């Protein structure tokens, strides 16, 4: 175990902690900690992340303390810092949300659309996200070359628009049911706020379009898509230019997840990309229309 009870009580205002490892990937780890003061999540950040990046990842949680928005809250250390260093690793703690991943249906996607719009309506946060297409697209092209990806993939990536010219706001960067918790009262709360910050608004709307609403069986879940975008647009008014590039935002994410890391090409995701392009007209019927 990378952390223990003594380390927790010495560094955070908690007593009698009971520690449970939830998941571990490489040197990253997530723990559930029950203490007299409540239940918390402790995260050991990827050592590849700089302290500056971890500070940004946790600062968004401090921002939520002063606004009316459902999200986990950061538990400051006894020293009043966002995180602590231990064996060269950044460790931070946040409130635990009791609940489960939402069932994938149109009612819950409508709720997710609403909570996304509420996020995009928040004012006062100024720290930019590190997740930008200007950074990600060169990485995608480099991976395509490394794994000898189909030339069509490279053509699609290079044809993506300049997303930096579109409106910006506070974004999550990875909106979907997989990064949501549904509380016992039915409310949906977004979790996993790494990379959140000021960025291109329609990127948040792009992730679920192909990655979620096009299934592994290559079926477009139109009702769920319409529920998500309809709920969002009942609160936020997108520009016509944004509406015209929502499919491109979805394609950006789908292409990114086709070669997500050094594990290689995800053939099922590539099939999704090709299917979505072939059925673009069908997908567009679920999106808000341009005037």
MIMIKOL-181166 format. One record per residue (C-alpha): residue in one letter; x, y, z. Coordinates in steps of 0.5 Angstrom, whole numbers, plus 500, padded with zeros to 3 digits. Layout:
BEGIN
AXYZ...
END
This chain:
BEGIN
X500500500X503507498X499511504X498508511X494511517X499515520X501518514X494521513X493523520X499527520X498530514X490531514X485533519X482526520X482521525X482513525X482512518X481506515X484505508X481501502X485501495X480502489X484502483X492502481X495503475X502504474X504509480X497512480X492510485X486511488X484510495X477510499X478513506X473512512X475516518X471519524X470526520X467522514X469518507X474521503X478519496X485520496X489520489X496519488X497523482X501520476X509522477X509524470X505530472X509536475X507539481X504545477X499541473X497537480X496544483X492546477X488539477X486541485X485548484X478547480X476543486X477549491X474554486X467549487X467551494X465558493X460557487X453553487X455547483X455540485X462537485X467534490X470538495X478538496X480536503X486541505X492538508X493540515X498545512X493548508X495546502X492542496X496536496X502533500X509530497X510523499X516519496X516524490X509523489X503528489X497526494X491530495X484528498X477530496X470528499X467522497X460522493X456516495X452513489X453509482X455511475X448513472X444508467X445510460X438512458X435519455X433521462X440521465X443524459X438530459X441531467X448530464X446536459X444540464X449539469X454541463X451547461X451549469X458548469X459552462X455558465X460559471X464565472X470567475X475561474X481564470X486558469X486555462X486547461X492544459X488540454X488543447X487541440X493545439X497540443X493534442X493534434X500533434X501528439X495524435X499525428X505522432X502516434X499515427X506515424X509510430X503505429X503506421X496508422X491508416X493514412X485516412X486517419X492522418X487526413X482526418X486529423X489534419X482536416X480538423X478545424X482550428X478549435X481555438X477560435X471558438X468561444X471558451X469557458X470553464X470546461X471539464X474536458X471529459X464529459X460522459X457517464X463514465X465520469X459521473X456519479X448519480X447520488X441517491X437523490X438522482X442528482X448527477X455530479X461530474X467527477X475526475X476534474X484533472X485537466X479542467X480549466X478555461X478552454X474551448X466550449X464545444X470540446X465538452X459537447X464533442X466527447X459523448X457524440X461519437X464516443X458515447X452515443X455511437X455504441X460498440X455495435X455501431X448503433X447511434X443512440X439518437X434519443X440519448X443524444X437529443X436529450X443531452X444536447X436539448X437540455X444543454X441548449X435550453X440553458X446555453X445558446X451556442X453560436X451557429X459556428X459552434X453548432X456547425X462544428X459539433X460533429X468535428X468536436X466529436X470526431X476530434X475525441X473519437X480520433X484521439X481515443X483511436X490511438X489514445X496512448X502507447X498501447X497501440X491502435X484501438X480497432X473498435X474505436X477506428X470502426X466507430X470513426X468510419X461509421X460516424X463519418X458514413X452516418X454523419X447526416X443521421X448524427X446531425X439530426X440529434X444536434X441543435X440546428X443552425X439558424
END
